[in-house]
């Protein structure tokens, strides 16, 4: 396992470097940046751009960029008006908490509901409850989350007035009023996740309930409920735990439009804004952040299989080796 993890980490850094190079070149080939504002701020922005080599060839710019990143962990500066040339890392560190909290709330609500409905559908296989849940699954999975965002924002926010249309301003994320303003974006993100876990749990548990060792457990005197909870459900969790990791990382990267719709000041909203304003450093840093999340997620998912089920081992020249 240790050798496998080391190999994956080496490949991760190689992949990260290659994609970072491609992204840097393509970003710098975009149309010219928006001219800086007039006055002292504009003069400061122009000076910072010259210090980072914006007026030099792309390869020279990339060399300066790599030197600053690997020697000083300096990813550049924000050129958006109002940031006052704030370092990108500090700027994004202030934006990241709201994005993470929104996704954590979504997972806390979505995962238990999805698993519970999936278990219920598996236990009611081929009955009207199972058919109804299957229809709901197809409906929720087929529609993008931003469509649900517009629906809940219009009917539950604008028409009914139950929830605010946009996120409440402030930095105290753990108050009831703040959570109340997050309900609509949480709902918009939750529908697809709940449906995904419902479908996955139902499929895994249905297959497990018809296996031979379940019949053996029943013949030993266990009730259906005991056999389901002690054997079937535990074995079904083996592929579900990696799915939880994947979904969390997925919504962390996929809440860009949701943050824009509900005016959430997270990194997703900043990401779109940085492209519109040609803020190279912010756009590059967030792109690498999302890329690193995707690569690390792949490693965590593979490792989690071995942690959940000791029979699964990684390494030794094989991706999966059952001992």
C-alpha positions in Angstrom: 0.0 0.0 0.0 2.8 2.4 0.9 4.6 1.8 -2.4 1.3 2.3 -4.3 0.6 5.6 -2.5 4.1 6.9 -3.3 3.7 6.0 -7.0 0.4 7.8 -7.1 1.8 10.9 -5.4 4.7 11.0 -7.9 2.2 10.8 -10.8 0.1 13.4 -9.1 2.9 16.0 -9.1 3.9 15.2 -12.7 0.3 15.5 -13.9 -0.2 18.7 -11.8 3.0 20.3 -13.3 2.0 19.4 -16.9 -1.5 20.7 -16.6 -0.3 23.8 -14.7 2.0 24.6 -17.6 -0.7 24.2 -20.2 -3.2 26.3 -18.1 -0.6 29.1 -17.6 0.2 29.3 -21.3 -3.5 29.3 -22.4 -4.5 31.8 -19.7 -1.8 34.2 -20.8 -2.9 33.8 -24.4 -6.3 35.2 -23.5 -7.2 38.8 -24.7 -5.3 41.6 -22.9 -6.2 42.3 -19.3 -8.6 45.0 -18.4 -6.5 48.2 -18.0 -6.0 49.2 -14.4 -7.9 52.0 -12.8 -6.5 55.5 -12.9 -4.6 57.1 -10.1 -2.3 55.6 -7.5 -4.0 52.2 -7.6 -3.5 51.9 -11.3 0.1 52.8 -11.0 0.6 50.2 -8.4 -1.1 47.5 -10.5 1.0 48.4 -13.5 4.2 48.1 -11.3 3.2 44.7 -10.0 2.4 43.4 -13.5 5.9 44.5 -14.6 7.5 42.8 -11.6 5.8 39.6 -12.6 6.9 40.0 -16.2 3.6 40.6 -17.8 5.4 42.6 -20.5 7.8 39.8 -21.2 7.6 36.6 -23.3 5.3 33.8 -21.9 8.2 31.5 -21.1 9.9 34.2 -19.1 6.6 34.9 -17.3 6.3 31.2 -16.5 9.8 31.1 -15.1 9.0 34.0 -12.8 5.8 32.4 -11.8 7.4 29.0 -10.9 10.2 30.8 -8.9 7.7 32.7 -6.8 5.5 29.7 -6.2 8.1 27.2 -5.2 10.4 29.6 -3.3 7.9 31.9 -1.6 4.5 30.2 -2.2 3.5 33.4 -3.8 0.8 32.9 -6.4 0.5 36.5 -7.4 -1.8 39.4 -6.5 -5.4 40.4 -7.2 -5.9 43.2 -9.7 -9.7 43.5 -9.1 -10.6 46.9 -8.0 -11.2 46.9 -4.2 -8.7 44.2 -3.4 -5.8 46.7 -3.1 -3.3 44.2 -4.6 -4.0 41.7 -1.9 -2.0 38.4 -2.2 -4.1 35.7 -4.0 -3.6 33.1 -1.2 -4.8 35.5 1.5 -7.7 36.6 -0.7 -8.9 33.1 -1.5 -8.4 32.0 2.2 -11.1 34.4 3.1 -13.4 33.1 0.4 -12.9 29.4 0.9 -14.7 28.9 4.3 -18.2 29.7 3.0 -17.8 27.3 0.0 -16.6 24.5 2.3 -19.4 25.1 4.9 -22.0 25.2 2.2 -20.8 21.8 0.9 -20.5 20.3 4.3 -24.1 21.2 5.1 -25.2 19.7 1.8 -23.4 16.4 2.5 -24.7 16.2 6.1 -28.2 16.4 4.8 -27.9 14.6 1.5 -25.9 11.5 2.4 -28.2 10.1 5.2 -31.3 10.8 3.2 -30.0 9.2 0.0 -28.8 6.1 1.9 -32.0 5.8 3.9 -34.2 6.1 0.8 -32.0 3.7 -1.1 -32.2 1.1 1.7 -36.0 1.5 1.8 -36.3 1.1 -2.0 -34.1 -2.1 -1.9 -36.3 -3.6 0.8 -39.4 -2.8 -1.2 -38.0 -4.0 -4.5 -40.5 -4.2 -7.4 -43.2 -2.7 -5.3 -44.9 0.7 -5.9 -42.6 2.4 -3.3 -39.6 1.2 -5.3 -41.1 2.3 -8.6 -41.9 5.7 -7.2 -38.4 6.2 -5.8 -36.9 5.1 -9.2 -39.0 7.8 -11.0 -37.8 10.4 -8.5 -34.2 9.3 -9.0 -34.4 9.7 -12.7 -36.0 13.1 -12.4 -33.4 14.4 -9.9 -30.4 13.1 -11.8 -31.6 14.3 -15.2 -32.1 17.9 -14.2 -28.9 20.1 -13.5 -28.6 21.7 -10.1 -28.8 25.2 -11.4 -32.3 24.5 -12.8 -33.4 23.5 -9.3 -31.7 26.6 -8.0 -33.9 28.8 -10.2 -37.0 26.8 -9.2 -36.5 26.9 -5.4 -35.4 30.5 -5.6 -38.5 31.6 -7.4 -41.2 29.5 -5.6 -39.8 29.2 -2.1 -37.9 32.4 -2.0 -39.7 34.9 -4.2 -43.3 33.6 -4.2 -43.6 32.1 -0.7 -41.0 34.2 1.0 -39.9 31.4 3.2 -36.1 31.9 2.6 -33.9 34.8 1.5 -33.2 35.0 -2.3 -29.4 35.4 -1.7 -27.0 34.6 1.1 -27.0 36.8 4.1 -23.9 39.0 4.4 -21.5 38.4 7.2 -18.7 36.2 8.3 -20.4 34.3 11.2 -21.3 31.1 9.3 -22.6 29.2 12.3 -25.7 31.2 13.2 -29.3 30.2 12.6 -29.9 33.3 10.4 -26.9 32.4 8.2 -28.0 28.7 7.9 -31.5 29.9 7.1 -30.2 31.9 4.1 -28.2 28.8 3.0 -31.3 26.6 2.8 -32.1 27.3 -0.9 -28.5 26.7 -2.3 -28.3 23.6 -0.1 -31.5 22.3 -1.5 -30.4 23.0 -5.1 -27.2 21.0 -4.5 -28.8 18.2 -2.6 -31.3 16.9 -5.1 -28.8 15.4 -7.4 -26.7 14.0 -4.6 -29.6 12.4 -2.8 -30.7 10.8 -6.0 -27.2 9.5 -6.7 -26.9 7.8 -3.3 -30.5 6.4 -3.6 -29.7 4.7 -6.9 -26.3 3.5 -5.8 -27.4 2.2 -2.4 -30.5 0.5 -3.9 -28.4 -1.3 -6.6 -25.7 -2.4 -4.1 -28.1 -3.6 -1.4 -30.4 -5.3 -3.8 -27.5 -7.4 -5.1 -26.3 -8.1 -1.6 -29.7 -9.2 -0.3 -29.9 -12.0 -3.0 -26.4 -13.3 -2.3 -25.7 -16.8 -0.9 -24.3 -15.7 2.5 -27.6 -13.8 3.2 -29.5 -17.0 2.7 -27.1 -18.7 5.1 -27.6 -15.9 7.6 -31.3 -16.4 7.5 -31.1 -20.2 7.9 -29.0 -19.6 11.0 -32.0 -17.9 12.6 -31.4 -14.2 12.0 -34.4 -12.1 11.2 -34.5 -10.2 7.9 -33.7 -7.0 9.7 -30.8 -8.5 11.6 -29.3 -10.1 8.5 -29.8 -6.8 6.5 -28.1 -4.6 9.1 -25.3 -7.0 10.2 -24.3 -8.3 6.8 -25.9 -6.8 3.8 -25.8 -3.1 4.7 -22.2 -3.3 6.0 -21.0 -5.0 2.8 -22.9 -2.4 0.7 -21.0 0.4 2.5 -17.7 -0.7 0.9 -18.4 1.2 -2.4 -20.5 3.9 -0.7 -17.7 5.4 1.4 -15.5 6.2 -1.6 -18.6 7.7 -3.2 -19.1 10.1 -0.3 -15.5 11.3 -0.8 -16.1 11.7 -4.5 -19.4 13.6 -4.1 -17.9 16.0 -1.5 -15.1 16.9 -3.8 -17.4 17.0 -6.7 -19.8 19.6 -5.2 -16.8 21.6 -4.0 -15.9 21.9 -7.7 -19.4 22.0 -9.0 -21.0 24.8 -7.0 -19.7 27.5 -9.3 -23.1 28.4 -10.8 -25.0 27.9 -7.5 -22.7 30.4 -5.8 -23.3 32.9 -8.6 -27.1 32.5 -8.5 -27.4 33.0 -4.7 -24.6 35.6 -4.5 -22.4 33.4 -2.3 -19.0 35.0 -1.8 -17.1 31.8 -2.2 -14.3 30.7 -4.5 -16.8 29.5 -7.2 -18.2 33.0 -7.6 -14.7 34.5 -7.5 -13.6 32.0 -10.2 -16.2 33.2 -12.7 -15.5 36.9 -11.7 -11.7 36.4 -12.2 -12.3 35.2 -15.8 -14.5 38.1 -16.7 -12.0 40.6 -15.2 -9.0 38.8 -16.7 -7.5 38.5 -13.2 -4.8 36.0 -14.3 -3.4 35.2 -10.8 -6.7 34.5 -9.2 -7.9 32.4 -12.2 -4.7 30.4 -12.3 -4.7 29.7 -8.5 -8.3 28.6 -8.4 -7.8 26.4 -11.5 -4.8 24.7 -9.7 -6.9 24.4 -6.6 -9.7 22.5 -8.4 -7.1 20.4 -10.3 -5.4 19.4 -7.1 -8.7 18.5 -5.5 -9.6 16.2 -8.5 -6.2 14.4 -8.4 -6.2 14.0 -4.6 -9.8 12.7 -4.7 -8.7 9.9 -7.0 -6.0 8.8 -4.6 -8.3 9.1 -1.5 -11.0 7.0 -3.2 -8.5 4.2 -4.1 -7.1 4.2 -0.5 -10.5 4.2 1.1 -11.4 0.9 -0.6 -8.5 -0.7 1.3 -9.4 0.9 4.5 -13.1 -0.1 4.4 -12.4 -3.7 3.2 -9.1 -5.2 4.4 -9.4 -7.8 1.6 -8.6 -5.1 -0.9 -5.0 -4.2 -1.3 -3.3 -1.7 -3.6 0.2 -2.0 -5.1 2.4 -4.9 -6.0 2.0 -4.1 -9.7 -1.8 -4.6 -9.5 -4.5 -2.0 -9.0 -6.8 -4.4 -7.0 -5.5 -7.6 -5.5 -7.9 -9.7 -3.4 -6.0 -11.7 -0.7 
